Amino acid sequence: MLGALLLCALLVAAGARLAHGARAPRARQGVLDLSGYDLDRQAPVRLDGEWAFHWGQLLDPAAAQSTPTGYLDLPSYWNEVRIQGHPIGGTGCATLRLRILPGPGQAPLALRVFDLSSAYRLWVNGRMVASGGRVGRSAQEETADASLRMVSLPALAGPTELVLQVSNYHVRGGGVPASLQLGRADRVLAAQDRSWGLAMLFTGALLVMGIYHLALFAFRNRDRSPLCFGIYCLLWMGSILGSDASEWVIQLFLPGLSAAALFRLSQFCFFLTIPVGYQFFLKLYPQEFAAWGLRVWQVLGGAFALLALAGPTLRVSQALEVYYALAIPVVLYAMGALFLAWLRDREGAVYMLAGFLCLGMVGINDMLNDLEVIRTAFLIHIGMFVFILFQAVALSLRFARAFHAVEDLSAELGEKNGALEEEIRERARLEREIVHLSEEERRRISHALHDGLCQLLTGARLRCSALKRKWPMGQGESRELAELSSLLEESVDQAYDLSSGLWPVDQDPRAVCASLSGLVARLSESSGVAMSFCQKTHCELCDNDPVTQLYHIAQEAIANALKHARPEHIQVTLDCLDRSTVRLTVQDDGIGRGAAQRSKGGLGLRIMAHRARMLGGELRIEDAPGHGTRVTCGVPCASQGRPSERVREAGGKGAV
Amino acid sequence: VTRVFILEDHPAVRQGFRMLLEPEGIEVCGEAETLAEARAALDPAAPDLVMVDLVLGLEDGTDLVRELAHGDPPLPVLVVSMHEGSHWVRRSLEAGARGYVTKRETVDCLILAIRALAAGRSYLSPRAAEALRSEGLPIR
């Protein structure tokens, strides 16, 4: 912060020194004595001091030898010059004359003429060497153009007479606000190149920063502060390009651009800087900046900008005084608000305050300078450059923090992801374990039923049959035994069906096709619904143990169809598609998914999907062509073998 | 009189067979629960045919089917099993069994099968035949 204040002070002090020059000779009573000043070795000299002043007259060099109205101390406006006790004001015309007594220099010279208000003609020893616009005695006669002119002159051989006609009917201040400079030609030209180089550096920096912030907003339009800052930079660029601060460097590239157009562009941009800048700060620090201030400045800035575009240049120029009077308080207010933001430790406030202290103080300096309250140089371009440098630092800080935050979050997320993945793996393992246990339990119960209960019941049935054969037909005991025998037969059948439903116990564990065939036959028989099974497999036995799960998926799918879809026919297909995938299809011709979904339940579907996932496969339930539902499950297959195709038809009504 | 040897691991079923067969003039000349017992008892018993169950605890009755069918002299083997899948029937016949009856079928089937085998013929019960038919006949 201290650094920023120091920088401002240095800038303003340098500006003041630039304005006054050090130990430079000054004109007295219309004579500038350069006899002790070697233009060959020393820096170009400013032709400052008392010029003979003929007010209200546009005199040629000969006529200008007459007694002057007085002497005008250049550089300055003539607005405050008093004739008969009254200030003459800004508009009017005059002829100025300066006699230069030459020094020892022999090198060719250059005379730099810039920023005269508003039109001029210049004679050197009676020869007209430069003009800007067209001088006149009224706004209609006059064409304003204060563009920069470089006049080549030979080395001063003797006393040299400069006669300068100036008229002003276009801007507030009339006269010669900037020094004419005379020096060795190469030095004057080099100094000019440096000035323009610096002007291009400043305006280029503003252009890049402006476009950068606009692009930032274009890609992320949630935050409007980059938009405001981008426009703010471009407005300042426009203002500086058209103002004295850039020495109208833009005319190097657009020589046809008129002085009036440049003036309007410059003022238009300048008038809008405060509302846009205010909005930028308000977006950043809404607690510190009053929202009503923005509304006031939007109205004021808009009105001034409209005037700059369409009003007479003299009025625009006069309005500047009012604008300055309004701007200085708001600049001080913004400094205070930023100071508050800094105290409250708002993000980036320290850089914003440091940058704006520079810009604000330099801005006030320029305004006071323009009003001739103080005599310094125009420094706004440098102030703005410093401001955007601080903004760049603030931006870097924000990005760095954002990157850090993202990196930290990513790391945290990575850790959480890792833990989550581990948990998912563990859950999947547990699920597999549970399903495996459940499968094992089913298998165990199934075998117990098949090899235990069924056998015992079979033994009982056989013995009952033996007893039945011993008794002659027709006796009461014989009937009892016949009933008992039939009861036992039924029990064997039920126990057998129960064990087969739990597990494909009747089949070789690898013979999934045979099991499916048996399953389809049994379910068709028990439900009375026609079902067919088609097998397009390559191997006699399926070597993929998990494929046994397909049996249970088929079982569940058929059960679902029977329960919800009211089918007349169910087709079950087991198909080795490309020798790397086994696909089970269960397709019914029932009422379809839409109607079936209205039934309660759904656990069966989830269990099927889970079994499919366990096999590394995918379960799909979709509408069958025509009507009905199709359940497909494809699982990876590793076995290879000779193809075989078999189709079996199960019983049940309507079976083909 | 036809002499039958029974290899069956469930005593209740063996008892049932014995009660059923003896009144029909079929003599149960020996019984065994395991393959080892069967191998030891078969020669002294000198049966005309052997009834074999396929699943004997952890043992596979098909092994004995193969031994007897290819022995010298070969003995006719009738498989009597709870299993009804075509796979089991085919495997038994491939091992050399002359007949296959499932335990859920009627006792008449069993007696018919024993008589057929004793007479030197083969016998497949209706369920076993159906299992083979549905597996072996391509419809399209």
Interface residues (C-beta under 8 A of the other chain):
Chain A: H450 D451 C454 Q455 L456 T458 G459 A460 R461 L462 R463 S465 A466 L467 R469 K470 E489 V492 D493 Y496 D506 Q507 D508 A511 A514 S515 S517 G518 A521 E645 R646 V647 R648 E649
Chain B: H10 P11 A12 V13 R14 Q15 G16 F17 M19 L20 P23 E24 V55 M82 H83 E84 G85 S86 H87 W88 K103 R104 V107 S134 E135 P138 I139 R140
